[in-house]
Amino acid sequence: MGKRYRPEFKQEAVNLVVKQGLSVKQAASDLGIGNSTLENWLRRHRKQEQNPNVLGETELAELKRLRKEVHLLRLERDLLKKTTVYFAKESVEGSSS
């Protein structure tokens, strides 16, 4: 599997071509990445420009992180509910003795 790049790095690489006018070859060479890698990022960027409702790399990464966090919070909430029920039963049983 190829190397993973952070979304911010990808965006900066795309900006070198789109906003600063560097050629794909020059930008890729300067960053030490392959031409085809940068071309793929540019293709995704252009696709997103055409349809702004499509999430970008940064948004997808944030969405993934938030979904993971929500899952963890739900697990913690469920554990706290079960713990509360357990101790409530203990308290009731203990006071009736």
Secondary structure as UniProt FT lines:
FT   HELIX           7..18
FT   TURN            19..20
FT   HELIX           24..31
FT   HELIX           35..50
FT   TURN            52..53
FT   HELIX           57..95
//
